[in-house]
Amino acid sequence: MKKDLLYIMYMGGPDSIEGIEEFLYNLFSDRTIIDFHVGGMLQNFIAKKIAKKRSKKVAPEYMKLGGQSPQLPHLKSLLGKIRPEYQRITGRELETSIGMCYYHPYIKDSLKELEGREFENIYVTTMYPQYSYTTTGACFDRFNPLPKPCGNMVIKKFWHMNEKYNKCITDRIFKAAEKLGKPLSECHLLFSAHSLPEYTVKKGDEYTLHIREQADYLISKTNPRSSGLAYQSRTGPVKWVSPYTDQELVRLAQEKVDNVIVVPISFVSDHIETLIELDEQYIPEYEKSGLNIVRIESLNDSDDFAEAILDIILN
């Protein structure tokens, strides 16, 4: 049987409390994702200090998640659903491999295991729907120079407008409205994306354009009463893309905007940003105003998301 390969790259996350500091150091020392404008050696020194201090702060949050990031387990489960469906559709076996930027399995390590092997088709993508040089770009910066397996290489650098992927989200938006007990025509959609330093936009990064394009598409498919776009998860001593999600929720509460559906548009799987930042920090504060709010379910390893990934790589 002919064999193909799906190689998936992503951010990565710690698999233990002890691994948090390594993960954070890798994250903050990467000048692609966040540049402190102090030079490489000094940034590494600052990153080590931040990682040591911040790892202690976020350890209790990871404890709530079972002591590790759920990102990799969700991805492994998702790939387990994709493989048999790919074989059913194409008649070919699909091997899958994962490479992470900031924690194990690192891109360099998983590629080394594949070096020199032969496949008919090799699909390469990331779990970032929208393109940014700080995310997808960082993955491919690691991927491109390294020895690779042999085969027909199919690269998918972004897929935020894929119809099946967006249907996964619209279905969850409608389910969230049902949870609120309201039609979408009476709901406010708040799209929340991971923020980036403002200088990335000034450099011409496409990320915010992709976010806006996808949000507009989702609005056209759901027809809410109103909508907004904000950014979360800012950190470090630089200015980040705004408005900020927490501040936007404060504004909406002050204006008595009811029946809010939060759509984490840049996150395909649960992590601290959804389970802690949104669910435990931001949304409860909004609920104190006596107004209704709900977050859509994350895609994680759902069957419909597995179908969407197949559609992304095959079409």
C-alpha positions as CSV (number, residue, x, y, z in Angstrom):
1,M,0.0,0.0,0.0
2,K,1.3,3.5,-0.9
3,K,2.0,5.6,2.1
4,D,1.7,9.4,2.6
5,L,2.8,11.6,5.5
6,L,1.0,14.4,7.4
7,Y,3.5,16.6,9.3
8,I,1.9,19.0,11.7
9,M,3.7,21.8,13.5
10,Y,2.4,23.9,16.5
11,M,3.5,25.9,19.4
12,G,3.8,23.2,22.0
13,G,3.2,23.2,25.7
14,P,4.7,21.7,28.9
15,D,3.9,18.1,29.6
16,S,4.7,18.5,33.3
17,I,5.0,21.2,36.0
18,E,8.8,20.7,35.8
19,G,8.6,21.5,32.0
20,I,7.0,24.9,32.4
21,E,10.3,26.8,32.8
22,E,11.8,25.2,29.7
23,F,8.7,26.0,27.6
24,L,8.6,29.6,28.8
25,Y,12.3,30.1,28.2
26,N,12.0,28.9,24.6
27,L,9.0,31.1,24.1
28,F,10.5,34.4,25.5
29,S,14.0,33.8,24.0
30,D,12.5,33.5,20.5
31,R,12.9,37.0,19.0
32,T,10.6,36.0,16.1
33,I,7.5,35.8,18.4
34,I,8.5,38.6,20.8
35,D,11.5,40.9,20.3
36,F,12.5,43.0,23.4
37,H,14.9,45.0,21.1
38,V,17.8,44.4,23.4
39,G,20.0,42.0,21.4
40,G,20.1,38.2,21.4
41,M,22.3,37.6,24.4
42,L,20.5,40.0,26.6
43,Q,17.1,38.7,25.5
44,N,18.2,35.2,26.4
45,F,19.2,36.5,29.8
46,I,15.8,38.3,30.3
47,A,14.0,35.2,29.0
48,K,15.7,33.0,31.6
49,K,14.6,35.5,34.4
50,I,11.0,35.7,33.1
51,A,10.7,31.9,32.7
52,K,12.0,31.2,36.2
53,K,9.6,33.8,37.8
54,R,6.6,33.1,35.6
55,S,6.8,29.3,35.8
56,K,6.1,29.6,39.5
57,K,3.2,31.9,38.9
58,V,1.5,29.7,36.2
59,A,2.2,26.3,37.9
60,P,-1.1,26.4,39.8
61,E,-2.9,27.1,36.5
62,Y,-1.3,24.1,34.9
63,M,-2.2,22.0,38.0
64,K,-5.8,22.8,37.2
65,L,-5.2,21.4,33.7
66,G,-3.9,18.1,35.1
67,G,-0.3,19.2,35.4
68,Q,0.3,19.7,31.6
69,S,-0.9,21.5,28.5
70,P,-3.8,19.6,26.8
71,Q,-2.5,20.8,23.4
72,L,-0.4,17.7,22.5
73,P,-2.9,15.1,23.8
74,H,-5.7,16.7,21.8
75,L,-3.5,16.8,18.6
76,K,-2.5,13.2,19.0
77,S,-6.1,12.1,19.4
78,L,-7.1,14.3,16.4
79,L,-4.5,12.6,14.2
80,G,-5.7,9.2,15.4
81,K,-9.1,10.1,13.9
82,I,-7.6,11.5,10.6
83,R,-5.5,8.4,9.7
84,P,-8.3,5.8,9.1
85,E,-10.5,8.3,7.4
86,Y,-7.7,9.3,5.0
87,Q,-7.1,5.7,4.1
88,R,-10.8,5.2,3.5
89,I,-11.0,8.3,1.2
90,T,-7.7,7.8,-0.7
91,G,-6.9,4.1,-0.4
92,R,-3.4,5.0,0.9
93,E,-2.0,4.7,4.4
94,L,-1.3,8.0,6.2
95,E,1.6,8.3,8.7
96,T,1.5,11.3,10.9
97,S,4.2,13.2,12.8
98,I,4.2,16.2,15.1
99,G,6.9,18.9,15.5
100,M,6.6,21.7,18.1
101,C,8.4,25.1,18.4
102,Y,8.8,25.5,22.1
103,Y,8.5,22.1,23.7
104,H,8.9,18.4,23.0
105,P,8.6,16.9,20.5
106,Y,10.7,19.6,18.9
107,I,10.6,20.1,15.1
108,K,14.3,19.3,14.7
109,D,13.8,16.0,16.6
110,S,10.8,14.7,14.8
111,L,12.2,15.6,11.4
112,K,15.4,13.8,12.3
113,E,13.4,10.6,12.8
114,L,11.9,11.1,9.3
115,E,15.1,12.1,7.5
116,G,15.6,10.2,4.2
117,R,12.3,8.2,4.4
118,E,10.2,8.1,1.3
119,F,6.5,8.9,0.9
120,E,4.3,9.5,-2.1
121,N,2.8,12.7,-0.7
122,I,4.0,14.8,2.3
123,Y,1.5,17.3,3.7
124,V,2.9,20.0,5.8
125,T,0.9,22.4,7.8
126,T,0.4,23.9,11.3
127,M,-2.4,24.2,13.8
128,Y,-2.4,28.0,13.3
129,P,-5.4,28.7,11.0
130,Q,-4.2,32.3,10.3
131,Y,-0.7,33.2,9.1
132,S,1.7,35.2,11.1
133,Y,5.5,35.2,10.8
134,T,5.5,34.9,14.6
135,T,3.6,31.6,14.6
136,T,3.4,29.7,11.3
137,G,6.5,31.6,10.1
138,A,8.4,30.5,13.2
139,C,7.4,26.9,12.5
140,F,8.6,27.0,8.9
141,D,11.8,28.9,9.9
142,R,12.7,25.8,11.9
143,F,11.3,23.3,9.3
144,N,12.8,24.7,6.1
145,P,16.6,24.4,6.7
146,L,16.5,20.8,8.0
147,P,16.9,17.5,6.2
148,K,13.4,16.1,5.3
149,P,11.7,13.0,4.2
150,C,11.4,12.5,0.4
151,G,8.2,12.9,-1.6
152,N,5.8,15.3,-3.2
153,M,5.6,18.1,-0.7
154,V,2.3,19.9,-0.3
155,I,2.6,23.0,1.9
156,K,-0.4,24.6,3.6
157,K,0.7,27.8,5.4
158,F,-2.8,29.0,6.4
159,W,-6.4,27.8,6.1
160,H,-8.5,30.3,8.0
161,M,-11.1,30.5,5.2
162,N,-11.6,26.7,4.7
163,E,-15.3,26.1,4.6
164,K,-15.4,22.9,6.6
165,Y,-13.2,24.4,9.3
166,N,-15.4,27.5,9.6
167,K,-18.5,25.3,9.7
168,C,-17.1,23.7,12.8
169,I,-17.0,27.2,14.4
170,T,-20.5,28.3,13.1
171,D,-22.0,25.1,14.4
172,R,-20.6,25.8,17.8
173,I,-21.8,29.4,17.7
174,F,-25.3,28.2,17.1
175,K,-25.0,25.7,20.0
176,A,-23.8,28.5,22.2
177,A,-26.9,30.5,21.3
178,E,-29.0,27.5,22.2
179,K,-27.2,27.4,25.6
180,L,-28.1,31.0,26.2
181,G,-31.7,30.2,25.1
182,K,-31.6,33.0,22.5
183,P,-31.6,33.2,18.7
184,L,-28.4,34.6,17.3
185,S,-30.3,37.7,16.2
186,E,-30.4,38.6,19.9
187,C,-26.7,37.7,20.6
188,H,-23.4,39.6,20.5
189,L,-20.4,37.8,19.1
190,L,-17.1,38.7,20.6
191,F,-14.2,37.2,18.6
192,S,-11.1,36.9,20.8
193,A,-7.8,36.3,19.1
194,H,-4.3,35.9,20.6
195,S,-2.6,39.3,20.5
196,L,0.7,40.0,18.9
197,P,3.2,42.9,19.5
198,E,2.1,45.9,17.5
199,Y,5.4,46.1,15.7
200,T,4.5,42.9,13.9
201,V,1.6,44.7,12.2
202,K,3.8,47.6,11.3
203,K,6.1,45.1,9.6
204,G,3.2,44.0,7.4
205,D,2.3,40.8,9.1
206,E,-0.9,39.3,7.7
207,Y,-2.3,37.9,11.0
208,T,-4.8,40.7,11.9
209,L,-6.0,40.8,8.3
210,H,-6.7,37.1,8.3
211,I,-8.5,37.4,11.7
212,R,-10.7,40.2,10.4
213,E,-11.4,38.3,7.1
214,Q,-12.4,35.1,9.0
215,A,-14.5,37.0,11.5
216,D,-16.4,38.8,8.7
217,Y,-17.1,35.5,7.1
218,L,-18.4,33.9,10.3
219,I,-20.6,37.0,10.9
220,S,-22.1,36.5,7.4
221,K,-22.9,32.9,8.2
222,T,-24.5,33.5,11.6
223,N,-26.1,37.0,11.4
224,P,-25.7,38.0,15.1
225,R,-27.3,41.2,16.5
226,S,-23.9,42.7,16.8
227,S,-20.2,41.7,17.0
228,G,-16.8,42.8,18.0
229,L,-13.1,41.7,17.8
230,A,-10.6,41.9,20.6
231,Y,-7.2,40.4,21.5
232,Q,-6.0,38.5,24.6
233,S,-2.9,37.0,26.2
234,R,-0.6,40.0,26.0
235,T,2.6,39.7,28.1
236,G,6.0,41.3,28.3
237,P,7.3,44.9,28.1
238,V,6.0,45.8,24.6
239,K,2.8,47.2,23.2
240,W,0.3,44.7,21.9
241,V,-2.5,44.7,19.3
242,S,-5.7,46.0,20.9
243,P,-8.5,46.3,21.9
244,Y,-7.9,43.9,24.7
245,T,-10.5,41.2,25.4
246,D,-10.7,41.8,29.2
247,Q,-11.2,45.5,28.7
248,E,-13.7,45.0,25.9
249,L,-15.8,42.7,28.2
250,V,-15.7,45.5,30.9
251,R,-17.0,47.9,28.3
252,L,-19.8,45.6,27.1
253,A,-20.8,45.0,30.7
254,Q,-21.0,48.7,31.4
255,E,-23.1,49.2,28.4
256,K,-25.4,46.3,29.5
257,V,-24.8,44.3,26.3
258,D,-26.5,41.0,27.0
259,N,-26.2,37.5,25.5
260,V,-22.5,37.6,24.6
261,I,-20.9,34.6,22.8
262,V,-17.2,34.5,23.0
263,V,-15.5,33.0,20.0
264,P,-11.7,32.3,20.5
265,I,-11.1,32.6,16.8
266,S,-7.3,31.9,16.8
267,F,-7.4,28.9,19.1
268,V,-8.2,25.4,17.7
269,S,-7.6,23.6,21.0
270,D,-8.0,24.3,24.7
271,H,-5.0,25.7,26.6
272,I,-4.5,28.2,29.4
273,E,-5.8,31.0,27.1
274,T,-9.3,29.4,26.9
275,L,-9.6,27.3,30.1
276,I,-8.0,29.7,32.5
277,E,-7.8,33.2,30.9
278,L,-11.2,33.2,29.4
279,D,-13.2,30.7,31.5
280,E,-11.8,31.6,34.9
281,Q,-10.5,35.2,34.7
282,Y,-12.5,37.1,32.1
283,I,-15.9,35.5,31.8
284,P,-16.7,35.3,35.5
285,E,-16.0,39.0,35.9
286,Y,-18.6,39.7,33.2
287,E,-21.1,37.4,34.8
288,K,-20.9,39.5,38.0
289,S,-22.8,42.2,36.1
290,G,-25.8,39.9,35.9
291,L,-25.6,39.5,32.1
292,N,-25.5,36.3,30.1
293,I,-22.3,35.1,28.5
294,V,-20.9,31.8,27.1
295,R,-17.8,30.7,25.3
296,I,-18.1,28.3,22.3
297,E,-16.7,24.9,22.7
298,S,-13.1,24.4,21.4
299,L,-12.5,22.2,18.4
300,N,-9.9,20.0,20.1
301,D,-10.0,16.5,18.7
302,S,-13.7,16.6,17.5
303,D,-14.8,14.4,14.6
304,D,-15.9,17.4,12.5
305,F,-12.5,19.1,13.0
306,A,-10.8,15.9,11.9
307,E,-12.9,16.0,8.7
308,A,-11.9,19.7,8.3
309,I,-8.2,19.0,8.5
310,L,-8.6,16.3,5.9
311,D,-10.3,18.7,3.6
312,I,-7.5,21.3,4.2
313,I,-4.7,19.0,3.2
314,L,-6.5,17.3,0.3
315,N,-8.0,20.4,-1.4
